[in-house]
Amino acid sequence: MTPTVDIGRYESGARIELPLPGWGGAHWLMGGSSGAGKTMTIRTLLAEMLWTHRSMPIAVAMADPHGVDYAAWEPLLATAAVGVAASGQLLAMAQAEVRRRLCVMRSMRVREWDAGHAERIGPYLVVVIDELSAVTMLAKGATTQLVVLAQEMRKTGAGLVLATQSPKAKVIEAIVREQCPIRLCLRTRSPEQTEAVLEGRQWPAHQPEDLGGFPLWMRGGVYVDDGRTVRRGRLRGITEDAERHVVERRGSAPVVDGWPRLIDQHAHQEA
């Protein structure tokens, strides 16, 4: 059974339930202008993975160039990478971890990760890259690294979430987009930016007067591409009180052996 996360509602009122990032190769791509609700959605996703699915061994690694948006979640993160250089280091760590898993799986003669093998292979691993543009434009070779990582992750119990507030073709290259069957396009500044996220898909025309309670120009309005069709909806958020509740009640979460809990580029520069 595919584990899913509930991140909002479609116009029909049905839940926006999407597969856990990476499950069955379903990596996520998320794009929208500043203030559209990208960070809010990632925080909701963290709550879904680390609380709703707390019985499942899930380790989450977060690449955050600024180091403030997800600070409340650091006690539950396998690794928090703060700064662009640290984000590049996290990608290298993830690639090494996935290749280690492939070696273990070959020795075990198993084809795919499952929870029963987590003790030997490792917990389910989700790597969140926010902000994608900073990583791909400033970290040398990051685009190629992302593509190879996404391909190698498919059977090893690992997934990617790639998020950007600069949804442009030069940021979201076709070879990266092709690895992400799950796509969330929040409010953008132009049809070209929407196309950069949803290229190759047909989506409903943006007509604010007939969007009812789900206007895309409001925070959280979204086009959801689940790999089969594109539908409009509204993403839900999570309050700071709810975040504190989850972190305090959960207490701890799975980690990746040998990974530092914090890679802080800013602290290194200050030193």
C-alpha positions in Angstrom: 0.0 0.0 0.0 1.3 3.4 -1.0 1.8 5.8 2.0 0.3 9.2 1.2 0.4 12.7 2.6 -2.6 15.0 2.8 -1.6 18.6 1.9 -4.9 20.3 1.1 -8.2 20.1 -0.9 -9.1 20.1 -4.6 -11.9 22.3 -5.9 -14.2 19.3 -5.6 -13.6 19.1 -1.9 -11.6 15.9 -2.2 -8.3 15.7 -0.3 -5.1 16.3 -2.1 -3.4 13.0 -1.2 -0.1 12.4 -2.8 2.4 9.6 -2.5 5.2 10.0 0.0 8.0 11.8 -1.9 10.1 9.2 -3.8 7.7 6.3 -3.2 7.7 4.4 -6.5 10.0 7.0 -8.0 7.5 9.8 -7.4 9.8 12.7 -6.6 8.2 16.1 -6.0 8.8 19.4 -7.8 7.3 22.6 -6.3 7.4 26.1 -7.8 5.8 29.4 -7.0 6.5 33.1 -6.5 7.6 34.5 -3.2 4.7 34.5 -0.7 2.7 31.9 -2.7 2.9 29.3 0.1 5.9 27.1 -0.7 7.4 27.2 2.7 4.0 26.7 4.3 3.5 23.6 2.2 6.9 22.1 3.0 6.2 22.6 6.7 2.8 20.8 6.3 4.7 18.0 4.5 7.1 17.7 7.4 4.2 17.3 9.8 2.6 14.7 7.6 5.8 12.7 7.3 7.1 13.0 10.9 3.8 12.9 12.8 1.0 11.3 10.7 3.5 8.6 9.5 5.4 8.4 12.8 5.1 4.6 12.9 7.2 4.4 9.7 10.9 4.9 9.9 11.3 8.2 8.0 14.4 10.3 8.1 14.2 13.9 6.6 17.2 15.9 5.5 16.6 19.6 4.7 18.7 22.0 2.6 17.7 25.5 3.6 19.9 28.3 2.2 18.8 30.8 4.9 18.5 28.5 7.9 15.4 30.1 9.5 12.3 28.8 7.8 12.6 25.3 9.3 14.6 25.9 12.4 11.7 24.7 14.6 12.0 21.2 12.9 15.7 20.7 13.4 15.3 18.4 16.4 13.5 15.9 14.1 15.7 16.3 11.1 18.3 13.8 10.2 20.4 16.7 8.8 19.8 20.4 8.4 22.1 22.0 5.8 22.2 25.7 6.1 23.7 27.7 3.2 24.2 27.0 -0.5 27.6 25.3 0.0 26.1 23.1 2.7 23.2 22.2 0.4 25.7 21.0 -2.1 27.4 18.9 0.6 24.1 17.4 1.5 23.5 16.3 -2.1 26.9 14.6 -2.1 26.1 12.9 1.2 22.7 11.7 -0.2 24.4 10.2 -3.3 26.9 8.4 -1.2 24.2 7.0 1.1 22.0 5.8 -1.9 25.0 4.0 -3.4 25.8 2.4 0.0 22.1 1.2 0.1 22.4 -0.3 -3.3 25.5 -2.3 -2.2 23.6 -3.5 0.9 20.6 -4.5 -1.1 22.7 -6.5 -3.5 24.3 -8.3 -0.6 20.8 -9.0 0.8 19.4 -10.0 -2.6 16.5 -7.7 -2.3 15.1 -5.5 -5.1 13.3 -2.8 -3.2 13.4 -1.1 0.2 10.7 -1.9 2.7 10.2 -1.1 6.4 11.2 -4.7 7.3 14.7 -4.1 5.9 15.1 -0.6 7.4 17.5 -1.8 10.2 20.0 -3.0 7.6 19.4 -0.7 4.7 18.4 2.4 6.6 15.2 4.4 7.2 13.1 5.8 4.4 15.0 9.0 3.4 13.5 12.2 2.1 15.8 15.0 1.0 14.2 18.4 0.7 16.0 21.0 -1.4 14.8 24.6 -0.7 15.8 26.7 -2.6 16.5 24.8 -5.9 17.7 27.8 -7.8 20.4 28.7 -5.3 21.7 25.1 -5.4 21.6 24.6 -9.2 23.0 28.0 -10.1 25.7 28.3 -7.5 26.7 24.7 -6.7 28.9 23.3 -9.6 27.5 20.2 -11.1 24.3 20.2 -9.0 21.9 19.6 -11.9 23.7 16.5 -13.0 24.0 15.4 -9.4 20.3 15.8 -8.8 19.3 13.8 -11.9 21.7 10.9 -11.1 20.5 11.0 -7.4 16.8 10.9 -8.4 17.4 7.9 -10.7 19.4 5.9 -8.1 16.9 6.7 -5.3 14.0 4.8 -6.9 14.4 1.5 -5.3 16.4 2.4 -2.2 13.8 3.9 0.0 14.6 7.5 -0.7 12.9 10.5 -2.3 13.4 14.2 -3.3 11.4 17.3 -2.9 12.7 20.2 -5.1 11.3 23.6 -4.3 11.9 27.0 -5.8 10.5 30.5 -5.8 12.2 31.1 -9.2 10.2 28.7 -11.5 12.1 29.5 -14.7 13.3 27.2 -17.4 17.0 27.9 -16.6 16.3 26.9 -13.0 14.0 23.9 -13.6 15.8 22.2 -16.5 13.9 19.6 -18.5 16.2 16.7 -17.3 15.4 17.6 -13.7 11.6 18.1 -14.3 11.4 14.7 -16.0 12.5 13.0 -12.7 9.5 14.5 -10.8 6.1 13.1 -11.7 4.5 15.0 -8.8 4.4 18.7 -9.5 2.9 21.5 -7.5 2.6 24.9 -9.2 1.6 27.7 -6.9 1.1 31.3 -7.8 3.6 32.5 -10.5 4.3 35.8 -12.1 3.7 34.6 -15.7 2.4 31.7 -17.8 6.0 31.0 -18.8 6.8 30.3 -15.1 3.8 28.0 -14.8 4.9 26.2 -18.0 8.4 25.8 -16.4 6.8 23.6 -13.7 4.0 21.9 -15.6 5.6 21.6 -19.1 4.1 18.8 -21.1 0.9 18.8 -19.1 -2.5 20.3 -19.8 -3.8 22.5 -17.0 -7.1 24.4 -16.5 -7.1 28.0 -17.7 -6.4 30.6 -15.0 -9.7 32.4 -14.8 -10.0 34.0 -11.3 -13.7 34.8 -11.7 -14.7 31.1 -11.8 -12.3 29.6 -9.4 -14.7 29.7 -6.5 -13.0 29.3 -3.2 -9.6 28.4 -4.8 -8.2 31.5 -6.5 -4.6 30.9 -7.6 -3.7 34.5 -6.8 -4.3 33.8 -3.1 -1.7 32.2 -0.8 -2.0 28.4 -1.1 -3.8 28.3 -4.5 -2.2 25.5 -6.6 -2.2 23.4 -9.7 -1.6 19.8 -8.6 -0.1 17.4 -11.1 -0.3 13.9 -9.7 1.3 12.3 -12.7 -2.1 11.6 -14.4 -4.0 14.9 -14.5 -3.7 18.5 -13.4 -6.3 19.9 -11.0 -6.8 23.1 -9.1 -6.9 23.2 -5.3 -5.8 24.9 -2.1 -2.9 23.9 0.0 -3.3 23.8 3.8 -0.9 25.2 6.3 0.2 24.5 9.8 0.5 26.9 12.7 3.6 27.4 14.8 1.7 26.0 17.8 1.0 22.9 15.8 4.6 22.6 14.8 5.8 22.9 18.4 3.2 20.2 19.4 4.5 17.8 16.8 8.2 18.4 17.7 7.6 18.1 21.4 5.3 15.0 21.2 7.5 13.2 18.7 10.7 13.9 20.6 13.1 12.2 18.1 13.1 10.8 14.6 15.3 8.4 12.6 18.7 9.6 11.6 21.2 8.4 8.9 24.3 6.7 10.4 27.3 8.9 10.0 25.5 12.1 9.0 26.0 15.3 11.0 22.8 16.7 12.4 23.7 20.2 11.3 25.9 21.5 8.4 25.9 25.3 9.0 27.8 27.2 6.3 27.0 30.5 8.1 28.5 29.4 11.4 31.7 28.4 9.5 32.0 31.8 7.9 31.5 33.6 11.2 34.2 31.5 12.7 
